[in-house]
Amino acid sequence: MKKTGRQAESFCSDPTSGVFAALVFGKTGAPVSELSEDLAKHWIKGTQPALDRRRMSPEEAKQDPGGILDALCSESLFGGTSLLQVSIARETEARPFLDALTEIENMSEPPNGKLLIVAGDLTPRSKLRKTFEDHKSAIALQIFERSERDFENWVRDQLSASGLRLEPDAEILLLRTLLEDQSLAPGEIEKLALYAVDLDRPLTERDIRDLIILEDQSTGFDLVDLALDGKLNDLAGLMGDQLKEGSGAIPVLIGLMNQLKRLNRAHEVSGEGIHGPKIGERLSPRVFDRQWPAFERRMQKWPPDRILTLMTLVAQTDAQCRTAGSPQEALVGKLLLDVAQVASHAGRRRA
């Protein structure tokens, strides 16, 4: 089965019964991550007992392909089956999941668990896409960028839900900036909400210019850039000043996750046969020619499997930070130091 555009979005917020597997995909800028997360939440809450979410990397699936069917068919410790979620950067990484779909198609009935695969842009010739479109109990969901009007309305709804107040000029600037890459909007709005927690005034145009950084290849956080580049000593020197307050920890995590997603997309573009600075032209925000050498060095330090492993650690740290009374700055600081050590060792191995 397949759905595109608004029909795909509707499925994510109200999935029909009889479907156990979904492929959510779309071009850079489409709200793929946001809508796949909506689908995951609806699947988890709509199943009794609630599904136990399990994230699996392509490398784990390659090493233990039988674990896919185990997660979908076997009961967990909590009495239910799993929602198995995976993000892939290259279509070759989907092979274990395609094999599992073939086995499931020969079963008398679909498993009780759910499978959710999140991908980037897939052509109509994509084997992964065609497999989901042709499967009787799976669905391919192609997500498109929202129209400018729909996107502006969505942003205003998110601002209202977050309790954010913006001066009129600030709102215009925010909308114009986020339109450059819609996929970054949820993280950027969350960053604004965290900044404004104790701010007893509307956000100004200056606030937006300082906080929303889409035109450069950096993350907007010195700590994140130093960690990803393996500059351990410089990172340690800044850590005390920039992580004094726990309120700054979550935005740093968001910046780290956004940059990892961007690096992952760069590897995906490279896998399509595009090389050098032309990769940067395909990214959002774009990496300009003058910025490419530094970004390419970062790509070399962080291959796809390492990126996915780090994404899992970031998600775990985020969950710990959101626990009441947790030492956010200490947790994030340790994660950044670990990241810098990995990047530093990667650089020495290449040399």
C-alpha positions as CSV (number, residue, x, y, z in Angstrom):
1,M,0.0,0.0,0.0
2,K,1.1,3.6,-0.4
3,K,-0.1,7.1,0.6
4,T,1.4,10.4,-0.3
5,G,1.1,14.0,0.9
6,R,-1.9,14.8,3.1
7,Q,-3.1,11.2,3.0
8,A,0.3,10.1,4.4
9,E,0.1,12.7,7.1
10,S,-3.4,11.6,8.0
11,F,-2.2,8.0,8.4
12,C,0.5,9.1,10.8
13,S,-2.0,10.7,13.1
14,D,-4.7,8.1,12.6
15,P,-3.2,4.8,11.4
16,T,-5.6,2.2,10.1
17,S,-5.8,-1.3,11.4
18,G,-4.3,-4.2,9.5
19,V,-1.0,-2.5,8.8
20,F,2.0,-3.7,10.8
21,A,4.9,-2.0,9.0
22,A,5.4,1.5,7.6
23,L,8.1,3.2,5.6
24,V,8.2,7.0,6.1
25,F,10.3,8.9,3.6
26,G,10.7,12.2,1.8
27,K,13.1,14.8,0.5
28,T,15.3,17.0,2.7
29,G,13.0,19.6,4.2
30,A,9.9,17.4,4.5
31,P,8.8,16.8,8.1
32,V,9.7,13.1,8.0
33,S,11.1,12.8,11.5
34,E,8.1,14.7,13.0
35,L,5.5,12.6,11.3
36,S,7.2,9.3,11.9
37,E,7.4,10.2,15.6
38,D,3.6,10.9,15.5
39,L,3.0,7.5,13.9
40,A,5.2,5.8,16.5
41,K,3.3,7.4,19.4
42,H,-0.1,6.5,18.0
43,W,1.0,2.9,17.4
44,I,2.4,2.6,20.9
45,K,-0.7,4.1,22.6
46,G,-3.2,2.4,20.4
47,T,-2.0,-1.1,21.1
48,Q,-3.0,-3.1,24.2
49,P,-0.8,-3.8,26.0
50,A,1.2,-0.8,24.8
51,L,4.1,-1.6,22.5
52,D,7.6,-1.5,23.9
53,R,9.6,0.8,21.6
54,R,12.9,-0.6,20.5
55,R,15.3,1.3,18.3
56,M,17.6,-0.8,16.1
57,S,20.5,0.4,14.0
58,P,21.1,-1.1,10.5
59,E,24.4,-2.5,11.9
60,E,22.6,-4.4,14.6
61,A,20.1,-5.8,12.1
62,K,22.9,-6.9,9.8
63,Q,24.6,-8.7,12.7
64,D,21.4,-10.3,14.1
65,P,18.7,-10.4,11.4
66,G,16.7,-12.9,13.4
67,G,16.3,-10.1,16.1
68,I,13.8,-8.3,13.8
69,L,11.2,-11.1,13.8
70,D,11.9,-11.7,17.5
71,A,11.0,-8.1,18.3
72,L,7.9,-8.2,16.1
73,C,6.6,-11.6,17.1
74,S,7.8,-12.3,20.7
75,E,6.4,-10.8,23.9
76,S,8.6,-8.4,25.8
77,L,9.2,-8.5,29.6
78,F,6.2,-6.2,30.0
79,G,3.8,-8.6,28.3
80,G,3.6,-6.9,24.9
81,T,5.4,-6.9,21.6
82,S,7.7,-4.2,20.3
83,L,7.5,-1.2,18.0
84,L,10.8,-1.7,16.1
85,Q,12.1,1.6,14.7
86,V,15.1,2.1,12.5
87,S,16.5,5.0,10.5
88,I,18.5,4.2,7.3
89,A,20.9,6.4,5.4
90,R,21.5,4.0,2.5
91,E,19.1,1.6,0.8
92,T,21.5,-1.2,1.2
93,E,21.0,-1.0,4.9
94,A,17.4,-2.1,4.5
95,R,18.2,-5.7,3.3
96,P,17.6,-7.5,6.7
97,F,14.2,-5.7,7.0
98,L,13.2,-6.6,3.4
99,D,14.1,-10.3,4.1
100,A,11.9,-10.1,7.3
101,L,9.0,-8.7,5.3
102,T,9.3,-11.6,2.9
103,E,9.1,-14.1,5.7
104,I,6.2,-12.3,7.3
105,E,4.3,-12.3,3.9
106,N,4.4,-16.1,4.0
107,M,2.9,-16.2,7.5
108,S,-0.8,-17.0,8.1
109,E,-1.3,-13.6,9.8
110,P,0.8,-10.4,10.4
111,P,2.8,-10.2,13.7
112,N,1.5,-8.3,16.7
113,G,4.4,-5.9,16.7
114,K,5.0,-2.9,14.5
115,L,7.9,-2.0,12.2
116,L,8.8,1.6,11.4
117,I,11.5,2.5,8.9
118,V,12.5,6.1,8.4
119,A,14.4,7.1,5.3
120,G,15.3,10.1,3.1
121,D,14.3,10.6,-0.5
122,L,13.6,7.4,-2.4
123,T,13.0,7.2,-6.1
124,P,10.1,5.2,-7.6
125,R,12.6,2.6,-8.6
126,S,13.7,2.1,-5.0
127,K,13.4,-1.6,-4.1
128,L,12.6,-0.7,-0.5
129,R,9.8,1.6,-1.5
130,K,8.4,-0.9,-4.0
131,T,8.5,-3.7,-1.4
132,F,6.4,-1.6,1.0
133,E,4.0,-0.4,-1.7
134,D,3.4,-4.0,-2.9
135,H,3.1,-5.6,0.5
136,K,-0.5,-6.3,1.6
137,S,0.1,-5.5,5.3
138,A,2.7,-2.7,5.0
139,I,2.5,0.9,3.7
140,A,4.9,3.4,2.1
141,L,4.2,7.0,3.3
142,Q,5.8,9.7,1.1
143,I,6.0,13.0,3.0
144,F,6.2,16.3,1.1
145,E,7.2,19.7,2.3
146,R,4.2,21.8,3.5
147,S,3.1,24.6,1.4
148,E,4.3,28.0,2.5
149,R,0.9,28.9,4.0
150,D,0.4,25.6,5.7
151,F,3.9,25.7,7.1
152,E,3.4,29.2,8.5
153,N,0.1,28.1,10.1
154,W,1.9,25.1,11.6
155,V,4.7,27.2,13.0
156,R,2.2,29.6,14.6
157,D,0.3,26.6,16.1
158,Q,3.6,25.3,17.6
159,L,4.5,28.7,19.0
160,S,1.1,29.0,20.6
161,A,1.3,25.5,22.1
162,S,4.8,26.3,23.5
163,G,3.5,29.5,25.1
164,L,6.0,31.6,23.0
165,R,5.4,35.3,22.5
166,L,7.2,37.0,19.6
167,E,7.3,40.6,18.5
168,P,5.7,41.0,14.9
169,D,9.1,41.6,13.2
170,A,10.6,38.6,15.1
171,E,7.8,36.3,13.9
172,I,8.2,37.4,10.3
173,L,12.0,36.7,10.5
174,L,11.4,33.3,12.2
175,L,9.0,32.2,9.5
176,R,11.2,33.4,6.7
177,T,14.3,31.6,8.2
178,L,12.6,28.3,9.0
179,L,11.1,28.1,5.5
180,E,14.7,27.5,4.3
181,D,14.5,24.0,5.8
182,Q,11.2,22.9,7.3
183,S,12.7,19.8,8.8
184,L,14.7,21.8,11.3
185,A,11.7,23.8,12.6
186,P,10.6,21.5,15.5
187,G,14.1,21.6,17.0
188,E,14.5,25.3,16.5
189,I,11.1,26.1,18.1
190,E,12.0,23.9,21.0
191,K,15.3,25.8,21.4
192,L,13.3,29.1,21.5
193,A,10.9,27.7,24.1
194,L,13.8,26.7,26.3
195,Y,15.4,30.1,26.0
196,A,12.2,31.9,26.8
197,V,11.3,29.8,29.9
198,D,12.3,32.6,32.4
199,L,12.1,35.5,29.9
200,D,9.4,38.0,31.0
201,R,9.0,39.6,27.5
202,P,8.3,38.6,23.9
203,L,11.2,37.4,21.8
204,T,12.7,40.1,19.6
205,E,14.2,40.1,16.1
206,R,17.6,40.1,17.8
207,D,16.8,37.0,19.7
208,I,15.8,35.2,16.5
209,R,19.0,36.2,14.8
210,D,21.1,35.0,17.7
211,L,19.3,31.7,18.2
212,I,18.3,30.5,14.8
213,I,21.4,29.7,12.8
214,L,20.7,28.0,9.5
215,E,23.1,29.6,7.1
216,D,26.4,28.1,8.4
217,Q,27.8,24.6,8.6
218,S,28.3,24.9,12.4
219,T,25.7,23.8,14.9
220,G,25.5,27.2,16.6
221,F,27.1,25.7,19.8
222,D,30.9,25.8,20.2
223,L,30.8,22.9,22.6
224,V,29.1,20.6,20.0
225,D,31.5,21.7,17.2
226,L,34.5,21.1,19.3
227,A,33.3,17.7,20.4
228,L,32.5,16.5,16.9
229,D,35.9,17.7,15.7
230,G,37.7,15.9,18.5
231,K,39.2,19.0,20.0
232,L,39.3,17.7,23.5
233,N,41.5,20.3,25.2
234,D,39.5,23.3,23.7
235,L,36.3,21.6,24.7
236,A,37.4,21.0,28.3
237,G,38.4,24.7,28.5
238,L,35.0,25.9,27.6
239,M,32.9,23.3,29.4
240,G,32.8,25.1,32.8
241,D,31.7,28.4,31.4
242,Q,29.1,27.2,28.8
243,L,27.5,24.5,30.9
244,K,27.1,26.4,34.2
245,E,23.3,26.3,34.1
246,G,21.3,23.1,33.5
247,S,18.9,25.2,31.3
248,G,21.6,25.3,28.6
249,A,22.1,21.5,28.5
250,I,19.0,20.5,26.4
251,P,19.6,23.1,23.6
252,V,23.2,21.7,23.3
253,L,21.7,18.2,22.9
254,I,19.3,19.5,20.3
255,G,22.2,21.1,18.4
256,L,24.2,17.9,18.6
257,M,21.3,15.8,17.3
258,N,20.6,18.2,14.4
259,Q,24.2,18.1,13.3
260,L,24.3,14.3,13.4
261,K,21.2,14.2,11.2
262,R,22.9,16.6,8.8
263,L,26.0,14.4,8.7
264,N,23.9,11.4,8.1
265,R,22.2,13.1,5.2
266,A,25.6,14.0,3.8
267,H,26.6,10.3,3.8
268,E,23.3,9.5,2.1
269,V,24.0,12.0,-0.7
270,S,27.5,10.6,-1.0
271,G,26.0,7.2,-1.5
272,E,24.0,8.5,-4.4
273,G,27.3,9.1,-6.3
274,I,27.6,12.8,-5.5
275,H,31.1,13.9,-4.3
276,G,33.0,16.8,-2.8
277,P,31.4,20.3,-2.4
278,K,28.4,19.2,-4.4
279,I,27.3,17.2,-1.4
280,G,27.1,20.5,0.6
281,E,24.9,22.0,-2.1
282,R,22.3,19.2,-1.4
283,L,22.2,19.8,2.4
284,S,19.9,22.1,4.4
285,P,21.3,24.4,5.6
286,R,23.8,24.4,2.8
287,V,27.5,23.9,3.3
288,F,29.2,26.5,1.1
289,D,32.5,25.9,-0.8
290,R,34.6,27.7,1.8
291,Q,33.1,25.6,4.6
292,W,33.4,22.3,2.8
293,P,36.9,21.2,3.9
294,A,36.0,21.4,7.6
295,F,32.7,19.7,7.0
296,E,34.3,16.9,5.0
297,R,36.8,16.2,7.8
298,R,33.9,15.9,10.2
299,M,32.2,13.4,7.8
300,Q,35.3,11.3,7.8
301,K,35.4,11.2,11.6
302,W,31.7,10.2,11.7
303,P,30.6,7.4,9.4
304,P,26.9,6.4,9.3
305,D,27.2,3.5,11.8
306,R,29.0,5.7,14.3
307,I,26.5,8.4,13.8
308,L,23.5,6.1,14.6
309,T,25.2,4.8,17.7
310,L,25.8,8.3,18.9
311,M,22.2,9.3,18.1
312,T,21.1,6.5,20.5
313,L,23.4,7.9,23.2
314,V,22.1,11.4,22.7
315,A,18.5,10.1,23.1
316,Q,19.4,8.3,26.3
317,T,21.1,11.3,27.7
318,D,18.1,13.5,26.8
319,A,15.8,11.2,28.6
320,Q,18.0,11.3,31.7
321,C,18.2,15.1,31.5
322,R,14.4,15.4,31.5
323,T,14.2,13.5,34.8
324,A,13.4,15.8,37.7
325,G,16.4,16.7,39.7
326,S,18.9,15.3,37.2
327,P,22.4,16.9,36.9
328,Q,21.9,18.0,33.3
329,E,25.1,19.9,32.8
330,A,27.2,16.9,34.2
331,L,25.4,14.4,32.0
332,V,25.7,16.5,28.8
333,G,29.3,17.4,29.7
334,K,30.3,13.7,30.0
335,L,28.6,12.9,26.7
336,L,30.5,15.7,24.9
337,L,33.8,14.6,26.3
338,D,33.1,11.0,25.2
339,V,32.2,12.3,21.7
340,A,35.4,14.3,21.5
341,Q,37.5,11.3,22.5
342,V,36.0,9.2,19.8
343,A,36.5,11.9,17.2
344,S,40.1,12.4,18.4
345,H,40.9,8.7,18.1
346,A,39.3,8.6,14.6
347,G,41.6,11.4,13.4
348,R,44.7,9.6,14.7
349,R,43.7,6.3,13.1
350,R,43.5,8.0,9.7
351,A,46.8,9.7,10.1
